Every structure is written in structure tokens, then in C-alpha cells.
């Protein structure tokens, strides 16, 4: 499995600076929290379990970087990361998702992360096995009267399935054919010369558009009977149904005959062979360990579940959501399909604008589980200018790359950048303050016409200057038409 990184706090802040402008207090807080987790792993075991994570609550308006800081932190730590909105959950007893779904979803992400790492580790061997299977399948098609370069006119006949009654209705179980004898298997072996010739043609790309018949594992996850159990509040039921069907006679190792082009077949076989090389039980154990030791949960809009005066009706569940969140944040055990998961050492980062509420409006027990509080600063034209130019994923670079696909070389003058930053600040003052998201607004308004006409212009060089920015944005800002571009 991949070795977990050990960035120093200064290195974490430096990495975050690549994508996020300003907010140094918040960056330092999350960097210290990440390093504390690394230190905890090196403390003697008797004391290690007593050290709890220093959960963080970020306070600041929308669009100042709260979510981006948490997301980039998890990417640096290569840790399972889940972003949830507190307002999407309801108190137990009300219609909606319960908070334990947070941990179940986090474990699913952890399993996917560990499995992807495992697939990457066995990629070379999986490709070898997939290539061998594919060559054999092409050879079998040639030897048994079907030229893989021609469409098959012979219908594929399968044994009639047997019907088995289940509590959920009839289920069709395919019947296996008779096993071939050793002599029959030997007689069907393709000549070595044919296999070598097909390998050469496969690697040279000559067979990419050739069609081949393959028996691939059937994906039980898409069985139509399972879809009726979807929806909120039934997260575990679908998993139980899938396990039930996978254990039924005739379902384990079930194959499905498919006809694919060689280039698509090779990709499908690589995935199937990689899955065989990975120890799924080890993947599950490692995923649970990572979630328990390095998992990060970002709870956004925490201010939306604070208690408010005179609340009634649906609002009555807000404080209930806080009380349901408390044991998860405080440390409890949640049952998942991968086994029990302890939340004692998961790092929770909460965030909210807290315009109409204060952190002190949260229930005292929940406040106590977030010992680190950081206030993020509002963004002005100076920060907007840096956001437009400094990050490796700056908006100006993104738009230039997009239009480059149409043959247009897009450039921004320094004066244009200054003007864009100034208009973004003015728009935030006159309309709703949405922070850096306002830059998407002004960029869309500025480049709307160019983006529309780009396919007709052909190879072209466009320089965005201060005059062009003013001519496009001043009339819109004056009429408040920028509101229609809000993302």
C-alpha cells in the first residue's frame, strides 16, 4: 500500500499556497492538525489512544476558500476525504439521511482509494494476463470458423436458465454446460505460431478495430432488481440485497458473453484481471484502518443547524442534528458493511458563514469538540488579482486552455487583470458577497461573446486589455445584469 506522507507544517502551508491565496491563519491551523496526526502515530501505544484530534471550525463568508483548504489538505495527506452539508441531514425520526451515513460514505471512499492504489500496483501484471486472454480469444474465434474481422452471423445460444423462487420474486439462474474432456481441451489449443502472430499484431495496433467474443464477469451492482431499493434512508439495504444475490447458487463467478472491439476488450480484461490480483479482504481492512486513523470529514453549513429563536415546524430538527452529530465527532463506533468503524481519531473540519448565528449558538457539547477556531478574511481586489494570476489552476489559465482547443491564443494584459479584480470587488459590494466565486461571474460575462464565436474564428490571437474589460463589464454592472451570471 502507498506510504503515508509526512509533510512538515511549513511544507503543508507552502503546498496550499499553490492553490489558495491568503487565509494564512486557516492554513497554519490545518497544517498543525495534520502534523499532530503524524506525531500521534509515533507516540507509545498506551498513550496514543488517549490523544484526540484537534478538530477545526472555520468561520467566514462563502467563496473565501474554506472548502478548498480542506480538500487540498486531504489530497496532500492522501487520506479518505468526504464533504457533507449539515443542512442535508435530519434528526433521527425525521425523513432524510441520518448522520451515520457520513461514516459509511467515508469508508466507501476509503475502499475505492485503496483499491485504486492496488490496481495501480498490479497494473503491469494485469496487462500481461489481459493480453494473453485476449490473444487466446481472438485465436479461438479464428479457429472455430468466425473471422474476428467480420460481424458474426451465428446467434450465440446459451443454455436455458433455471427459475428459482426467492422472497422477492422469481430469479433466473443460468445452467452451466458440460465440462470438456482433457482431449477436447488439447484439441482446441491454438498453435504457438498463431498466438505469436496475433500478439505482434495486437501490440502494433492492427487489431484495434477487430471484434472479439469474450466471457466477462457480470456486474451484479447493476442488477435491475436492486434499483427498487434505492433512495434516502436505505443505504444499507441495497448492499444486503447485493450480497444476497451474489451468494445464490449459480451467481458466484457468473459470466456474460459480450462482443467488443479489441481496444475496448483489452481495457475490460485489464480491469477484470487486476481485480483478481487484489486481495479484497486486505483492501477492506486497510480502508477501515485509513478511515479510522487518517480520515477527514468536512462539515459545511454548520451554521444552518444552529438553534434559532421561535423555531417551529421543520426547523425543530436543527438542534437534533447537532445532537446526532455529537457522538460521531466525539468518538463512537458506526456499523458499516466493511465492519465496525471507530470515529475517535477522524479529523472533523466544520465551516459556516455564521452571518445570522454565532458559534456560541451551537450546543455546548458540540462546541467543545471543535477546540480550534479560525476566522477567514473577506477577499478584496488585491486578493482577486493574485487569484487570477498566481495559482497553478488560475482562472485565466483555465480559460486560455479551453479556448486553445479552438485554435485561439488568449492573453490578458496586467491592466486587464487589475480591472477584472476591481469589477469583481464592486460586484460583491453591490450584489451578494460570494467571494472568489465572483471571478467566475466576471470572466463569463467578459468572454461570453468570444466563447460563442470561437469555432467560427479559427486560429486567432486575442489580447484582453483594460478597454475590452470596461466595455463588456461596465454596462452590465451598471444594470445589475451580472446577477444572471452568478454560479
C-alpha angles and dihedrals in degrees: 000000000000116000113245115244124245105205118174116235091254091052091049091052090048091052092047089051088065091069108017126058119214123336092116094164092057092045092051091048095053092042091055091046091052093049091048089060090052090050092049091059088060097049118102111275096244090062099031095079091053094059111091125197119263099241116206133216117199119205120196146102123285119281099028097111108270097131094038092054092053094044094049091045091056091048091053091049092045086227131149105266130190129181117202134172115231091213091064092066128076135200116273107273094038126095111268142058121322119228094247086073085074091068094041090053091046091054090050089054090048092052091049091049095050092043091052090052090050092050090051090050094054096036096112095050092043091053091052092051093044092050091051092050092047094050090049091050092051091048092050090053091053095045095049099054101270117112105212090214091063128064113258114251094181112091116233109244119205127188113266110266122243117236117229121185117229133179086262098050136275118337123196117227118192116231117229118233124239115290113251120243123247091255092052091050092050092048090055095052109121117234115265091235091058092049092051092048092050091048090054093049092045093053092046091054095243092126099046094110095038115115121230136181116236137177105223130179111269115240107235090187090078097049107139093224090065096057093073089068095058127112137076119321093026100081095129099038095070091051091051091049092049090051091048093054094043090057096049118110112273095016101087110092091003114173131210123206111231135175114216142161112260095248091053093042092054091054092049092048092049090055093047094047092046089053090055092051094053122085101228093195090055090047091054094047093048092046092053090047092051093047092050095044106030108013118132125201120191112201109196128192093026088155089065091070097050119120115263131196115265094008116169142157114021091358090070091082095061096089088041090060089054091052091049091049092050099076091045092052094038094051129275141148120263121194114229133169087260092056135270116331123201116216097194095109103031110120112236120199114187127190140182142154092236091198095143098024139040132227086247088065089071116093109274094242092057092045089056092057091062104059095163116069123182128183115211120213127241115250125242136181093286091057092042091055091053091046090054094052116019110053117083088236096045116161092241089057092047094053092044090053092048094051091043087071087066092049095259120135106210121196133176123210120222090247090053091053091051091049093048091051091049093050091049090054092048092049091052090051095048098038130026115316103243096162119217091354086078088072089068087054097053094040092053091048091048097048101032095106095041092049091051095049097038097101090054097048099063120195104001142153118225124186115194109212135177093266093054091049092050094046092053102038106033095067091045095048091047092056094039087239089139087083090078091061095056108127 
